[in-house]
Amino acid sequence: MVRYRQGQMPDPEERARLDELEARLQEVEEPDRNVAATTVGRVLQDLHRNQGVSVARLRQWIGRLRGGTLSAEQASVAESDFDALEREADQRGG
């Protein structure tokens, strides 16, 4: 994440991963959707409950990563949030 805060844009492979993650986050945010019924929804609910990391915050980090606008402090927090997301997913086997 350090290189992104220095104004460099994600490479195509990283951009594709960010696109996939953002699409999953958007699905969870759709109104009238039973979020708890999906594995992704349960992981995100656990992440918010256990770590205080919201879907909106993850989407904010994605936008700033794409734009290369993360400060050093923001990059550190974003990395921590994405690590927490991975841990929650691993705990669920996802």
C-alpha positions as CSV (number, residue, x, y, z in Angstrom):
1,M,0.0,0.0,0.0
2,V,2.9,2.3,0.5
3,R,3.4,2.8,-3.3
4,Y,-0.3,3.7,-3.7
5,R,-0.1,6.6,-1.2
6,Q,2.8,8.0,-3.2
7,G,0.5,8.6,-6.1
8,Q,1.0,5.4,-8.1
9,M,-2.1,3.6,-9.4
10,P,-2.7,-0.1,-8.8
11,D,-1.5,-2.4,-11.5
12,P,-4.1,-4.3,-13.6
13,E,-4.1,-7.4,-11.4
14,E,-4.5,-5.4,-8.2
15,R,-7.2,-3.2,-9.9
16,A,-9.1,-6.4,-10.9
17,R,-9.0,-7.6,-7.2
18,L,-10.2,-4.2,-6.0
19,D,-13.0,-4.3,-8.6
20,E,-14.1,-7.8,-7.4
21,L,-14.1,-6.7,-3.8
22,E,-16.0,-3.5,-4.5
23,A,-18.6,-5.5,-6.5
24,R,-19.1,-7.8,-3.5
25,L,-19.4,-4.8,-1.1
26,Q,-22.0,-3.2,-3.4
27,E,-24.1,-6.4,-3.4
28,V,-24.1,-6.3,0.4
29,E,-25.2,-2.7,0.4
30,E,-28.2,-3.3,-1.9
31,P,-31.5,-2.4,-0.3
32,D,-33.9,-5.2,0.5
33,R,-31.2,-7.8,0.4
34,N,-30.8,-10.5,3.0
35,V,-27.2,-9.8,3.7
36,A,-27.0,-12.3,6.6
37,A,-27.9,-15.1,4.1
38,T,-24.6,-14.8,2.2
39,T,-21.1,-15.8,3.4
40,V,-19.7,-12.4,2.3
41,G,-22.5,-10.7,4.3
42,R,-21.8,-12.7,7.4
43,V,-18.0,-12.0,7.1
44,L,-18.7,-8.3,6.8
45,Q,-21.1,-8.3,9.7
46,D,-18.5,-10.0,11.8
47,L,-15.8,-7.6,10.7
48,H,-18.0,-4.7,11.7
49,R,-19.0,-6.2,15.0
50,N,-15.6,-7.5,16.0
51,Q,-13.3,-4.8,14.5
52,G,-15.5,-1.8,13.9
53,V,-14.7,-1.8,10.2
54,S,-17.7,-0.9,8.0
55,V,-18.5,-1.6,4.4
56,A,-18.4,2.1,3.7
57,R,-14.9,2.4,5.2
58,L,-13.6,-0.5,3.0
59,R,-15.2,1.2,-0.1
60,Q,-13.5,4.5,0.9
61,W,-10.1,2.8,1.1
62,I,-10.7,1.2,-2.4
63,G,-11.5,4.6,-3.9
64,R,-8.4,6.1,-2.4
65,L,-6.2,3.2,-3.5
66,R,-7.5,3.7,-7.0
67,G,-6.8,7.4,-6.9
68,G,-3.4,7.1,-5.3
69,T,-4.4,9.5,-2.5
70,L,-3.6,7.6,0.7
71,S,-1.5,9.4,3.3
72,A,1.0,7.3,5.2
73,E,-1.4,7.0,8.1
74,Q,-4.3,6.2,5.9
75,A,-2.3,3.5,4.2
76,S,-1.5,1.9,7.5
77,V,-5.1,1.9,8.7
78,A,-6.3,0.6,5.3
79,E,-3.8,-2.2,5.4
80,S,-5.0,-3.1,8.9
81,D,-8.6,-3.1,7.8
82,F,-8.0,-5.3,4.8
83,D,-5.9,-7.7,7.0
84,A,-8.8,-7.8,9.4
85,L,-11.2,-8.6,6.5
86,E,-8.9,-11.5,5.4
87,R,-8.8,-12.9,9.0
88,E,-12.6,-12.8,9.3
89,A,-12.9,-14.5,6.0
90,D,-10.3,-17.2,6.9
91,Q,-12.2,-17.8,10.2
92,R,-15.3,-18.6,8.2
93,G,-13.5,-20.7,5.7
94,G,-14.2,-18.1,3.0
